[in-house]
Amino acid sequence: MNTDSIQSAVSTSAPARRTRPPKRKTRITIYLDDEVLKEFRNLSERCGTGYQTLINAALRNRLNGPVIESGVA
C-alpha cells in the first residue's frame, strides 16, 4: 500500500469526531416541596421552557441578587 492509498483511505473513513464542549452542569438529586415543583412545571408549560431550566434560572437570580439575612441556616 503506498502513501496515496493510505491518505485516500483515511480521508474516506469515518468523519472526524467533534470534541464535546466542557461540561457545565452536574446531575444532582434534590427534594422540593410539591407546591414549588407544581408551580415551576405550570410556568414551564406556559412559557415553553423546561422546568429544570426555570429552577436553575431562579437559583442563579437569587445568587446574583442582594444578600438578605433571613435567619435560615
N, CA, C, O and CB atoms as a CASP TS submission, in Angstrom:
PFRMAT TS
TARGET T0000
AUTHOR 0000-0000-0000
METHOD Language model
MODEL 1
PARENT N/A
ATOM      1  N   MET     1       0.854  -1.169   0.000  1.00  0.00           N
ATOM      2  CA  MET     1       0.000   0.000   0.000  1.00  0.00           C
ATOM      3  C   MET     1       0.901   1.234   0.000  1.00  0.00           C
ATOM      4  O   MET     1       1.777   1.360   0.856  1.00  0.00           O
ATOM      5  CB  MET     1      -0.972  -0.003   1.228  1.00  0.00           C
ATOM      6  N   ASN     2       0.696   2.127  -0.937  1.00  0.00           N
ATOM      7  CA  ASN     2       1.519   3.330  -0.985  1.00  0.00           C
ATOM      8  C   ASN     2       0.858   4.449  -0.189  1.00  0.00           C
ATOM      9  O   ASN     2      -0.265   4.293   0.289  1.00  0.00           O
ATOM     10  CB  ASN     2       1.754   3.772  -2.443  1.00  0.00           C
ATOM     11  N   THR     3       1.557   5.587  -0.045  1.00  0.00           N
ATOM     12  CA  THR     3       1.051   6.692   0.781  1.00  0.00           C
ATOM     13  C   THR     3      -0.210   7.311   0.205  1.00  0.00           C
ATOM     14  O   THR     3      -1.046   7.796   0.966  1.00  0.00           O
ATOM     15  CB  THR     3       2.115   7.763   0.933  1.00  0.00           C
ATOM     16  N   ASP     4      -0.379   7.312  -1.115  1.00  0.00           N
ATOM     17  CA  ASP     4      -1.591   7.864  -1.711  1.00  0.00           C
ATOM     18  C   ASP     4      -2.819   7.053  -1.308  1.00  0.00           C
ATOM     19  O   ASP     4      -3.863   7.614  -0.976  1.00  0.00           O
ATOM     20  CB  ASP     4      -1.463   7.905  -3.235  1.00  0.00           C
ATOM     21  N   SER     5      -2.687   5.752  -1.341  1.00  0.00           N
ATOM     22  CA  SER     5      -3.836   4.922  -0.982  1.00  0.00           C
ATOM     23  C   SER     5      -4.136   5.016   0.520  1.00  0.00           C
ATOM     24  O   SER     5      -5.293   4.897   0.922  1.00  0.00           O
ATOM     25  CB  SER     5      -3.580   3.458  -1.382  1.00  0.00           C
ATOM     26  N   ILE     6      -3.121   5.224   1.342  1.00  0.00           N
ATOM     27  CA  ILE     6      -3.330   5.392   2.780  1.00  0.00           C
ATOM     28  C   ILE     6      -4.078   6.702   3.039  1.00  0.00           C
ATOM     29  O   ILE     6      -5.047   6.725   3.798  1.00  0.00           O
ATOM     30  CB  ILE     6      -1.971   5.375   3.543  1.00  0.00           C
ATOM     31  N   GLN     7      -3.634   7.783   2.413  1.00  0.00           N
ATOM     32  CA  GLN     7      -4.308   9.067   2.591  1.00  0.00           C
ATOM     33  C   GLN     7      -5.738   9.003   2.072  1.00  0.00           C
ATOM     34  O   GLN     7      -6.643   9.573   2.682  1.00  0.00           O
ATOM     35  CB  GLN     7      -3.534  10.185   1.877  1.00  0.00           C
ATOM     36  N   SER     8      -5.950   8.331   0.978  1.00  0.00           N
ATOM     37  CA  SER     8      -7.288   8.175   0.422  1.00  0.00           C
ATOM     38  C   SER     8      -8.172   7.388   1.380  1.00  0.00           C
ATOM     39  O   SER     8      -9.335   7.738   1.576  1.00  0.00           O
ATOM     40  CB  SER     8      -7.228   7.480  -0.945  1.00  0.00           C
ATOM     41  N   ALA     9      -7.638   6.334   1.974  1.00  0.00           N
ATOM     42  CA  ALA     9      -8.400   5.523   2.930  1.00  0.00           C
ATOM     43  C   ALA     9      -8.737   6.329   4.171  1.00  0.00           C
ATOM     44  O   ALA     9      -9.837   6.201   4.710  1.00  0.00           O
ATOM     45  CB  ALA     9      -7.615   4.264   3.319  1.00  0.00           C
ATOM     46  N   VAL    10      -7.801   7.163   4.636  1.00  0.00           N
ATOM     47  CA  VAL    10      -8.030   7.980   5.825  1.00  0.00           C
ATOM     48  C   VAL    10      -9.090   9.029   5.534  1.00  0.00           C
ATOM     49  O   VAL    10      -9.968   9.264   6.364  1.00  0.00           O
ATOM     50  CB  VAL    10      -6.721   8.650   6.294  1.00  0.00           C
ATOM     51  N   SER    11      -9.024   9.662   4.373  1.00  0.00           N
ATOM     52  CA  SER    11      -9.954  10.738   4.076  1.00  0.00           C
ATOM     53  C   SER    11     -11.366  10.227   3.800  1.00  0.00           C
ATOM     54  O   SER    11     -12.324  10.983   3.956  1.00  0.00           O
ATOM     55  CB  SER    11      -9.458  11.529   2.894  1.00  0.00           C
ATOM     56  N   THR    12     -11.520   8.973   3.398  1.00  0.00           N
ATOM     57  CA  THR    12     -12.845   8.430   3.129  1.00  0.00           C
ATOM     58  C   THR    12     -13.392   7.631   4.301  1.00  0.00           C
ATOM     59  O   THR    12     -14.521   7.144   4.232  1.00  0.00           O
ATOM     60  CB  THR    12     -12.807   7.564   1.900  1.00  0.00           C
ATOM     61  N   SER    13     -12.634   7.484   5.360  1.00  0.00           N
ATOM     62  CA  SER    13     -13.122   6.742   6.517  1.00  0.00           C
ATOM     63  C   SER    13     -14.102   7.618   7.303  1.00  0.00           C
ATOM     64  O   SER    13     -14.496   8.690   6.843  1.00  0.00           O
ATOM     65  CB  SER    13     -11.940   6.284   7.422  1.00  0.00           C
ATOM     66  N   ALA    14     -14.476   7.166   8.446  1.00  0.00           N
ATOM     67  CA  ALA    14     -15.464   7.864   9.276  1.00  0.00           C
ATOM     68  C   ALA    14     -15.082   9.323   9.480  1.00  0.00           C
ATOM     69  O   ALA    14     -13.903   9.654   9.602  1.00  0.00           O
ATOM     70  CB  ALA    14     -15.611   7.170  10.632  1.00  0.00           C
ATOM     71  N   PRO    15     -16.096  10.196   9.516  1.00  0.00           N
ATOM     72  CA  PRO    15     -15.800  11.616   9.726  1.00  0.00           C
ATOM     73  C   PRO    15     -15.170  11.860  11.097  1.00  0.00           C
ATOM     74  O   PRO    15     -15.397  11.109  12.045  1.00  0.00           O
ATOM     75  CB  PRO    15     -17.078  12.451   9.584  1.00  0.00           C
ATOM     76  N   ALA    16     -14.387  12.908  11.177  1.00  0.00           N
ATOM     77  CA  ALA    16     -13.719  13.243  12.436  1.00  0.00           C
ATOM     78  C   ALA    16     -14.776  13.601  13.478  1.00  0.00           C
ATOM     79  O   ALA    16     -15.760  14.279  13.180  1.00  0.00           O
ATOM     80  CB  ALA    16     -12.710  14.420  12.243  1.00  0.00           C
ATOM     81  N   ARG    17     -14.555  13.141  14.682  1.00  0.00           N
ATOM     82  CA  ARG    17     -15.492  13.450  15.767  1.00  0.00           C
ATOM     83  C   ARG    17     -15.281  14.868  16.261  1.00  0.00           C
ATOM     84  O   ARG    17     -14.158  15.362  16.359  1.00  0.00           O
ATOM     85  CB  ARG    17     -15.330  12.456  16.928  1.00  0.00           C
ATOM     86  N   ARG    18     -16.396  15.500  16.566  1.00  0.00           N
ATOM     87  CA  ARG    18     -16.293  16.824  17.174  1.00  0.00           C
ATOM     88  C   ARG    18     -16.012  16.647  18.651  1.00  0.00           C
ATOM     89  O   ARG    18     -16.495  15.707  19.282  1.00  0.00           O
ATOM     90  CB  ARG    18     -17.590  17.661  16.949  1.00  0.00           C
ATOM     91  N   THR    19     -15.234  17.552  19.189  1.00  0.00           N
ATOM     92  CA  THR    19     -14.973  17.475  20.625  1.00  0.00           C
ATOM     93  C   THR    19     -16.178  18.032  21.361  1.00  0.00           C
ATOM     94  O   THR    19     -16.837  18.960  20.892  1.00  0.00           O
ATOM     95  CB  THR    19     -13.674  18.252  21.012  1.00  0.00           C
ATOM     96  N   ARG    20     -16.451  17.463  22.500  1.00  0.00           N
ATOM     97  CA  ARG    20     -17.581  17.921  23.309  1.00  0.00           C
ATOM     98  C   ARG    20     -17.231  19.227  24.004  1.00  0.00           C
ATOM     99  O   ARG    20     -16.084  19.449  24.393  1.00  0.00           O
ATOM    100  CB  ARG    20     -17.982  16.853  24.345  1.00  0.00           C
ATOM    101  N   PRO    21     -18.229  20.085  24.155  1.00  0.00           N
ATOM    102  CA  PRO    21     -17.970  21.315  24.920  1.00  0.00           C
ATOM    103  C   PRO    21     -17.743  20.949  26.382  1.00  0.00           C
ATOM    104  O   PRO    21     -18.184  19.891  26.831  1.00  0.00           O
ATOM    105  CB  PRO    21     -19.155  22.330  24.781  1.00  0.00           C
ATOM    106  N   PRO    22     -17.070  21.804  27.117  1.00  0.00           N
ATOM    107  CA  PRO    22     -16.819  21.487  28.532  1.00  0.00           C
ATOM    108  C   PRO    22     -18.136  21.323  29.293  1.00  0.00           C
ATOM    109  O   PRO    22     -19.102  22.047  29.054  1.00  0.00           O
ATOM    110  CB  PRO    22     -15.959  22.591  29.191  1.00  0.00           C
ATOM    111  N   LYS    23     -18.153  20.378  30.193  1.00  0.00           N
ATOM    112  CA  LYS    23     -19.341  20.116  31.000  1.00  0.00           C
ATOM    113  C   LYS    23     -19.545  21.268  31.970  1.00  0.00           C
ATOM    114  O   LYS    23     -18.633  21.637  32.710  1.00  0.00           O
ATOM    115  CB  LYS    23     -19.217  18.768  31.762  1.00  0.00           C
ATOM    116  N   ARG    24     -20.749  21.835  31.965  1.00  0.00           N
ATOM    117  CA  ARG    24     -21.016  22.980  32.818  1.00  0.00           C
ATOM    118  C   ARG    24     -22.094  22.706  33.855  1.00  0.00           C
ATOM    119  O   ARG    24     -22.416  23.577  34.663  1.00  0.00           O
ATOM    120  CB  ARG    24     -21.414  24.153  31.980  1.00  0.00           C
ATOM    121  N   LYS    25     -22.650  21.508  33.837  1.00  0.00           N
ATOM    122  CA  LYS    25     -23.731  21.188  34.765  1.00  0.00           C
ATOM    123  C   LYS    25     -23.447  19.843  35.423  1.00  0.00           C
ATOM    124  O   LYS    25     -22.746  18.996  34.869  1.00  0.00           O
ATOM    125  CB  LYS    25     -25.102  21.166  34.036  1.00  0.00           C
ATOM    126  N   THR    26     -24.004  19.668  36.607  1.00  0.00           N
ATOM    127  CA  THR    26     -23.831  18.442  37.371  1.00  0.00           C
ATOM    128  C   THR    26     -25.203  17.889  37.721  1.00  0.00           C
ATOM    129  O   THR    26     -26.082  18.625  38.168  1.00  0.00           O
ATOM    130  CB  THR    26     -22.987  18.691  38.653  1.00  0.00           C
ATOM    131  N   ARG    27     -25.382  16.605  37.518  1.00  0.00           N
ATOM    132  CA  ARG    27     -26.648  15.953  37.880  1.00  0.00           C
ATOM    133  C   ARG    27     -26.687  15.774  39.393  1.00  0.00           C
ATOM    134  O   ARG    27     -25.734  15.281  39.997  1.00  0.00           O
ATOM    135  CB  ARG    27     -26.810  14.570  37.151  1.00  0.00           C
ATOM    136  N   ILE    28     -27.809  16.185  40.001  1.00  0.00           N
ATOM    137  CA  ILE    28     -27.987  16.024  41.443  1.00  0.00           C
ATOM    138  C   ILE    28     -29.385  15.487  41.713  1.00  0.00           C
ATOM    139  O   ILE    28     -30.232  15.435  40.821  1.00  0.00           O
ATOM    140  CB  ILE    28     -27.759  17.370  42.192  1.00  0.00           C
ATOM    141  N   THR    29     -29.607  15.091  42.949  1.00  0.00           N
ATOM    142  CA  THR    29     -30.946  14.747  43.422  1.00  0.00           C
ATOM    143  C   THR    29     -31.306  15.773  44.475  1.00  0.00           C
ATOM    144  O   THR    29     -30.528  16.032  45.392  1.00  0.00           O
ATOM    145  CB  THR    29     -31.017  13.275  43.995  1.00  0.00           C
ATOM    146  N   ILE    30     -32.493  16.361  44.343  1.00  0.00           N
ATOM    147  CA  ILE    30     -32.921  17.402  45.275  1.00  0.00           C
ATOM    148  C   ILE    30     -34.396  17.183  45.594  1.00  0.00           C
ATOM    149  O   ILE    30     -35.178  16.809  44.720  1.00  0.00           O
ATOM    150  CB  ILE    30     -32.679  18.832  44.682  1.00  0.00           C
ATOM    151  N   TYR    31     -34.764  17.415  46.826  1.00  0.00           N
ATOM    152  CA  TYR    31     -36.150  17.318  47.238  1.00  0.00           C
ATOM    153  C   TYR    31     -36.733  18.717  47.305  1.00  0.00           C
ATOM    154  O   TYR    31     -36.205  19.587  47.999  1.00  0.00           O
ATOM    155  CB  TYR    31     -36.282  16.592  48.599  1.00  0.00           C
ATOM    156  N   LEU    32     -37.833  18.934  46.577  1.00  0.00           N
ATOM    157  CA  LEU    32     -38.527  20.214  46.571  1.00  0.00           C
ATOM    158  C   LEU    32     -39.945  20.003  47.070  1.00  0.00           C
ATOM    159  O   LEU    32     -40.502  18.915  46.930  1.00  0.00           O
ATOM    160  CB  LEU    32     -38.527  20.848  45.154  1.00  0.00           C
ATOM    161  N   ASP    33     -40.528  21.043  47.653  1.00  0.00           N
ATOM    162  CA  ASP    33     -41.931  20.961  48.048  1.00  0.00           C
ATOM    163  C   ASP    33     -42.775  20.702  46.807  1.00  0.00           C
ATOM    164  O   ASP    33     -42.483  21.215  45.727  1.00  0.00           O
ATOM    165  CB  ASP    33     -42.390  22.264  48.772  1.00  0.00           C
ATOM    166  N   ASP    34     -43.826  19.902  46.971  1.00  0.00           N
ATOM    167  CA  ASP    34     -44.702  19.589  45.843  1.00  0.00           C
ATOM    168  C   ASP    34     -45.269  20.850  45.198  1.00  0.00           C
ATOM    169  O   ASP    34     -45.370  20.941  43.974  1.00  0.00           O
ATOM    170  CB  ASP    34     -45.840  18.685  46.298  1.00  0.00           C
ATOM    171  N   GLU    35     -45.641  21.831  46.039  1.00  0.00           N
ATOM    172  CA  GLU    35     -46.227  23.070  45.522  1.00  0.00           C
ATOM    173  C   GLU    35     -45.221  23.853  44.674  1.00  0.00           C
ATOM    174  O   GLU    35     -45.582  24.435  43.651  1.00  0.00           O
ATOM    175  CB  GLU    35     -46.728  23.942  46.681  1.00  0.00           C
ATOM    176  N   VAL    36     -43.972  23.862  45.105  1.00  0.00           N
ATOM    177  CA  VAL    36     -42.923  24.575  44.370  1.00  0.00           C
ATOM    178  C   VAL    36     -42.717  23.926  43.005  1.00  0.00           C
ATOM    179  O   VAL    36     -42.672  24.611  41.983  1.00  0.00           O
ATOM    180  CB  VAL    36     -41.594  24.584  45.172  1.00  0.00           C
ATOM    181  N   LEU    37     -42.593  22.609  42.998  1.00  0.00           N
ATOM    182  CA  LEU    37     -42.387  21.895  41.747  1.00  0.00           C
ATOM    183  C   LEU    37     -43.583  22.073  40.817  1.00  0.00           C
ATOM    184  O   LEU    37     -43.415  22.252  39.611  1.00  0.00           O
ATOM    185  CB  LEU    37     -42.139  20.411  42.015  1.00  0.00           C
ATOM    186  N   LYS    38     -44.791  22.024  41.380  1.00  0.00           N
ATOM    187  CA  LYS    38     -46.004  22.212  40.574  1.00  0.00           C
ATOM    188  C   LYS    38     -46.005  23.581  39.904  1.00  0.00           C
ATOM    189  O   LYS    38     -46.340  23.693  38.725  1.00  0.00           O
ATOM    190  CB  LYS    38     -47.261  22.051  41.445  1.00  0.00           C
ATOM    191  N   GLU    39     -45.636  24.617  40.642  1.00  0.00           N
ATOM    192  CA  GLU    39     -45.606  25.969  40.074  1.00  0.00           C
ATOM    193  C   GLU    39     -44.573  26.100  38.963  1.00  0.00           C
ATOM    194  O   GLU    39     -44.840  26.732  37.941  1.00  0.00           O
ATOM    195  CB  GLU    39     -45.316  26.989  41.163  1.00  0.00           C
ATOM    196  N   PHE    40     -43.393  25.509  39.154  1.00  0.00           N
ATOM    197  CA  PHE    40     -42.374  25.563  38.099  1.00  0.00           C
ATOM    198  C   PHE    40     -42.825  24.781  36.867  1.00  0.00           C
ATOM    199  O   PHE    40     -42.566  25.205  35.741  1.00  0.00           O
ATOM    200  CB  PHE    40     -41.032  25.007  38.615  1.00  0.00           C
ATOM    201  N   ARG    41     -43.490  23.660  37.063  1.00  0.00           N
ATOM    202  CA  ARG    41     -43.990  22.891  35.917  1.00  0.00           C
ATOM    203  C   ARG    41     -45.089  23.646  35.183  1.00  0.00           C
ATOM    204  O   ARG    41     -45.133  23.637  33.952  1.00  0.00           O
ATOM    205  CB  ARG    41     -44.512  21.526  36.375  1.00  0.00           C
ATOM    206  N   ASN    42     -45.989  24.307  35.936  1.00  0.00           N
ATOM    207  CA  ASN    42     -47.034  25.123  35.302  1.00  0.00           C
ATOM    208  C   ASN    42     -46.417  26.280  34.513  1.00  0.00           C
ATOM    209  O   ASN    42     -46.819  26.548  33.381  1.00  0.00           O
ATOM    210  CB  ASN    42     -48.014  25.670  36.367  1.00  0.00           C
ATOM    211  N   LEU    43     -45.447  26.956  35.110  1.00  0.00           N
ATOM    212  CA  LEU    43     -44.755  28.047  34.425  1.00  0.00           C
ATOM    213  C   LEU    43     -44.052  27.532  33.180  1.00  0.00           C
ATOM    214  O   LEU    43     -44.024  28.202  32.147  1.00  0.00           O
ATOM    215  CB  LEU    43     -43.744  28.724  35.364  1.00  0.00           C
ATOM    216  N   SER    44     -43.495  26.358  33.285  1.00  0.00           N
ATOM    217  CA  SER    44     -42.805  25.733  32.156  1.00  0.00           C
ATOM    218  C   SER    44     -43.761  25.521  30.981  1.00  0.00           C
ATOM    219  O   SER    44     -43.406  25.792  29.834  1.00  0.00           O
ATOM    220  CB  SER    44     -42.184  24.390  32.584  1.00  0.00           C
ATOM    221  N   GLU    45     -44.952  25.045  31.261  1.00  0.00           N
ATOM    222  CA  GLU    45     -45.942  24.819  30.202  1.00  0.00           C
ATOM    223  C   GLU    45     -46.390  26.132  29.569  1.00  0.00           C
ATOM    224  O   GLU    45     -46.622  26.199  28.362  1.00  0.00           O
ATOM    225  CB  GLU    45     -47.155  24.069  30.757  1.00  0.00           C
ATOM    226  N   ARG    46     -46.511  27.177  30.391  1.00  0.00           N
ATOM    227  CA  ARG    46     -46.962  28.478  29.868  1.00  0.00           C
ATOM    228  C   ARG    46     -45.922  29.146  28.997  1.00  0.00           C
ATOM    229  O   ARG    46     -46.266  29.751  27.981  1.00  0.00           O
ATOM    230  CB  ARG    46     -47.322  29.402  31.006  1.00  0.00           C
ATOM    231  N   CYS    47     -44.646  29.049  29.373  1.00  0.00           N
ATOM    232  CA  CYS    47     -43.613  29.795  28.636  1.00  0.00           C
ATOM    233  C   CYS    47     -42.810  28.927  27.670  1.00  0.00           C
ATOM    234  O   CYS    47     -42.041  29.457  26.868  1.00  0.00           O
ATOM    235  CB  CYS    47     -42.668  30.451  29.611  1.00  0.00           C
ATOM    236  N   GLY    48     -42.974  27.598  27.731  1.00  0.00           N
ATOM    237  CA  GLY    48     -42.285  26.731  26.782  1.00  0.00           C
ATOM    238  C   GLY    48     -40.825  26.463  27.094  1.00  0.00           C
ATOM    239  O   GLY    48     -40.075  26.005  26.232  1.00  0.00           O
ATOM    240  N   THR    49     -40.417  26.747  28.325  1.00  0.00           N
ATOM    241  CA  THR    49     -39.049  26.470  28.770  1.00  0.00           C
ATOM    242  C   THR    49     -39.113  25.343  29.784  1.00  0.00           C
ATOM    243  O   THR    49     -40.064  25.271  30.562  1.00  0.00           O
ATOM    244  CB  THR    49     -38.364  27.747  29.384  1.00  0.00           C
ATOM    245  N   GLY    50     -38.127  24.467  29.791  1.00  0.00           N
ATOM    246  CA  GLY    50     -38.115  23.341  30.725  1.00  0.00           C
ATOM    247  C   GLY    50     -38.138  23.798  32.179  1.00  0.00           C
ATOM    248  O   GLY    50     -37.539  24.812  32.537  1.00  0.00           O
ATOM    249  N   TYR    51     -38.841  23.029  33.011  1.00  0.00           N
ATOM    250  CA  TYR    51     -38.951  23.431  34.414  1.00  0.00           C
ATOM    251  C   TYR    51     -37.608  23.394  35.137  1.00  0.00           C
ATOM    252  O   TYR    51     -37.382  24.196  36.043  1.00  0.00           O
ATOM    253  CB  TYR    51     -39.939  22.534  35.133  1.00  0.00           C
ATOM    254  N   GLN    52     -36.715  22.489  34.760  1.00  0.00           N
ATOM    255  CA  GLN    52     -35.401  22.454  35.400  1.00  0.00           C
ATOM    256  C   GLN    52     -34.606  23.694  35.025  1.00  0.00           C
ATOM    257  O   GLN    52     -33.863  24.229  35.848  1.00  0.00           O
ATOM    258  CB  GLN    52     -34.630  21.179  35.000  1.00  0.00           C
ATOM    259  N   THR    53     -34.755  24.154  33.788  1.00  0.00           N
ATOM    260  CA  THR    53     -34.092  25.384  33.351  1.00  0.00           C
ATOM    261  C   THR    53     -34.621  26.566  34.151  1.00  0.00           C
ATOM    262  O   THR    53     -33.851  27.443  34.542  1.00  0.00           O
ATOM    263  CB  THR    53     -34.304  25.617  31.836  1.00  0.00           C
ATOM    264  N   LEU    54     -35.921  26.596  34.396  1.00  0.00           N
ATOM    265  CA  LEU    54     -36.521  27.689  35.177  1.00  0.00           C
ATOM    266  C   LEU    54     -36.041  27.675  36.623  1.00  0.00           C
ATOM    267  O   LEU    54     -35.758  28.724  37.202  1.00  0.00           O
ATOM    268  CB  LEU    54     -38.050  27.592  35.138  1.00  0.00           C
ATOM    269  N   ILE    55     -35.953  26.483  37.201  1.00  0.00           N
ATOM    270  CA  ILE    55     -35.440  26.373  38.577  1.00  0.00           C
ATOM    271  C   ILE    55     -33.997  26.858  38.631  1.00  0.00           C
ATOM    272  O   ILE    55     -33.621  27.579  39.554  1.00  0.00           O
ATOM    273  CB  ILE    55     -35.537  24.907  39.092  1.00  0.00           C
ATOM    274  N   ASN    56     -33.190  26.471  37.652  1.00  0.00           N
ATOM    275  CA  ASN    56     -31.799  26.898  37.594  1.00  0.00           C
ATOM    276  C   ASN    56     -31.711  28.423  37.483  1.00  0.00           C
ATOM    277  O   ASN    56     -30.889  29.052  38.150  1.00  0.00           O
ATOM    278  CB  ASN    56     -31.080  26.229  36.405  1.00  0.00           C
ATOM    279  N   ALA    57     -32.561  29.009  36.641  1.00  0.00           N
ATOM    280  CA  ALA    57     -32.560  30.466  36.465  1.00  0.00           C
ATOM    281  C   ALA    57     -32.973  31.168  37.762  1.00  0.00           C
ATOM    282  O   ALA    57     -32.397  32.195  38.120  1.00  0.00           O
ATOM    283  CB  ALA    57     -33.509  30.872  35.313  1.00  0.00           C
ATOM    284  N   ALA    58     -33.964  30.623  38.463  1.00  0.00           N
ATOM    285  CA  ALA    58     -34.403  31.218  39.728  1.00  0.00           C
ATOM    286  C   ALA    58     -33.286  31.170  40.769  1.00  0.00           C
ATOM    287  O   ALA    58     -33.067  32.139  41.496  1.00  0.00           O
ATOM    288  CB  ALA    58     -35.652  30.493  40.258  1.00  0.00           C
ATOM    289  N   LEU    59     -32.589  30.049  40.836  1.00  0.00           N
ATOM    290  CA  LEU    59     -31.475  29.935  41.787  1.00  0.00           C
ATOM    291  C   LEU    59     -30.341  30.887  41.422  1.00  0.00           C
ATOM    292  O   LEU    59     -29.747  31.525  42.291  1.00  0.00           O
ATOM    293  CB  LEU    59     -30.951  28.489  41.831  1.00  0.00           C
ATOM    294  N   ARG    60     -30.046  30.974  40.120  1.00  0.00           N
ATOM    295  CA  ARG    60     -28.988  31.877  39.667  1.00  0.00           C
ATOM    296  C   ARG    60     -29.338  33.334  39.984  1.00  0.00           C
ATOM    297  O   ARG    60     -28.487  34.096  40.442  1.00  0.00           O
ATOM    298  CB  ARG    60     -28.749  31.705  38.155  1.00  0.00           C
ATOM    299  N   ASN    61     -30.601  33.716  39.737  1.00  0.00           N
ATOM    300  CA  ASN    61     -31.034  35.088  40.054  1.00  0.00           C
ATOM    301  C   ASN    61     -30.905  35.372  41.541  1.00  0.00           C
ATOM    302  O   ASN    61     -30.500  36.463  41.944  1.00  0.00           O
ATOM    303  CB  ASN    61     -32.487  35.315  39.604  1.00  0.00           C
ATOM    304  N   ARG    62     -31.251  34.384  42.350  1.00  0.00           N
ATOM    305  CA  ARG    62     -31.143  34.563  43.809  1.00  0.00           C
ATOM    306  C   ARG    62     -29.686  34.735  44.225  1.00  0.00           C
ATOM    307  O   ARG    62     -29.387  35.556  45.092  1.00  0.00           O
ATOM    308  CB  ARG    62     -31.766  33.360  44.553  1.00  0.00           C
ATOM    309  N   LEU    63     -28.785  33.982  43.628  1.00  0.00           N
ATOM    310  CA  LEU    63     -27.365  34.089  43.974  1.00  0.00           C
ATOM    311  C   LEU    63     -26.781  35.420  43.516  1.00  0.00           C
ATOM    312  O   LEU    63     -25.885  35.960  44.166  1.00  0.00           O
ATOM    313  CB  LEU    63     -26.577  32.933  43.352  1.00  0.00           C
ATOM    314  N   ASN    64     -27.280  35.951  42.405  1.00  0.00           N
ATOM    315  CA  ASN    64     -26.765  37.218  41.881  1.00  0.00           C
ATOM    316  C   ASN    64     -27.438  38.434  42.507  1.00  0.00           C
ATOM    317  O   ASN    64     -26.995  39.563  42.298  1.00  0.00           O
ATOM    318  CB  ASN    64     -26.943  37.263  40.384  1.00  0.00           C
ATOM    319  N   GLY    65     -28.502  38.214  43.272  1.00  0.00           N
ATOM    320  CA  GLY    65     -29.236  39.317  43.877  1.00  0.00           C
ATOM    321  C   GLY    65     -28.578  39.792  45.167  1.00  0.00           C
ATOM    322  O   GLY    65     -27.532  39.284  45.571  1.00  0.00           O
ATOM    323  N   PRO    66     -29.208  40.773  45.804  1.00  0.00           N
ATOM    324  CA  PRO    66     -28.654  41.286  47.073  1.00  0.00           C
ATOM    325  C   PRO    66     -28.727  40.230  48.169  1.00  0.00           C
ATOM    326  O   PRO    66     -29.642  39.406  48.201  1.00  0.00           O
ATOM    327  CB  PRO    66     -29.408  42.557  47.520  1.00  0.00           C
ATOM    328  N   VAL    67     -27.763  40.270  49.050  1.00  0.00           N
ATOM    329  CA  VAL    67     -27.706  39.318  50.159  1.00  0.00           C
ATOM    330  C   VAL    67     -28.641  39.824  51.255  1.00  0.00           C
ATOM    331  O   VAL    67     -28.485  40.940  51.750  1.00  0.00           O
ATOM    332  CB  VAL    67     -26.233  39.144  50.698  1.00  0.00           C
ATOM    333  N   ILE    68     -29.602  39.001  51.623  1.00  0.00           N
ATOM    334  CA  ILE    68     -30.566  39.348  52.662  1.00  0.00           C
ATOM    335  C   ILE    68     -30.448  38.323  53.778  1.00  0.00           C
ATOM    336  O   ILE    68     -30.553  37.119  53.545  1.00  0.00           O
ATOM    337  CB  ILE    68     -32.023  39.399  52.096  1.00  0.00           C
ATOM    338  N   GLU    69     -30.230  38.812  54.989  1.00  0.00           N
ATOM    339  CA  GLU    69     -30.156  37.910  56.134  1.00  0.00           C
ATOM    340  C   GLU    69     -31.561  37.430  56.447  1.00  0.00           C
ATOM    341  O   GLU    69     -32.433  38.230  56.786  1.00  0.00           O
ATOM    342  CB  GLU    69     -29.511  38.608  57.373  1.00  0.00           C
ATOM    343  N   SER    70     -31.784  36.130  56.336  1.00  0.00           N
ATOM    344  CA  SER    70     -33.123  35.599  56.558  1.00  0.00           C
ATOM    345  C   SER    70     -33.228  34.788  57.840  1.00  0.00           C
ATOM    346  O   SER    70     -34.329  34.456  58.280  1.00  0.00           O
ATOM    347  CB  SER    70     -33.536  34.749  55.392  1.00  0.00           C
ATOM    348  N   GLY    71     -32.106  34.474  58.429  1.00  0.00           N
ATOM    349  CA  GLY    71     -32.121  33.663  59.638  1.00  0.00           C
ATOM    350  C   GLY    71     -32.241  32.180  59.348  1.00  0.00           C
ATOM    351  O   GLY    71     -32.298  31.371  60.274  1.00  0.00           O
ATOM    352  N   VAL    72     -32.279  31.812  58.068  1.00  0.00           N
ATOM    353  CA  VAL    72     -32.355  30.399  57.680  1.00  0.00           C
ATOM    354  C   VAL    72     -30.943  29.883  57.527  1.00  0.00           C
ATOM    355  O   VAL    72     -30.134  30.474  56.812  1.00  0.00           O
ATOM    356  CB  VAL    72     -33.170  30.202  56.357  1.00  0.00           C
ATOM    357  N   ALA    73     -30.643  28.788  58.191  1.00  0.00           N
ATOM    358  CA  ALA    73     -29.289  28.221  58.124  1.00  0.00           C
ATOM    359  C   ALA    73     -29.125  27.316  56.949  1.00  0.00           C
ATOM    360  O   ALA    73     -28.047  26.758  56.745  1.00  0.00           O
ATOM    361  CB  ALA    73     -28.961  27.468  59.381  1.00  0.00           C
TER
END
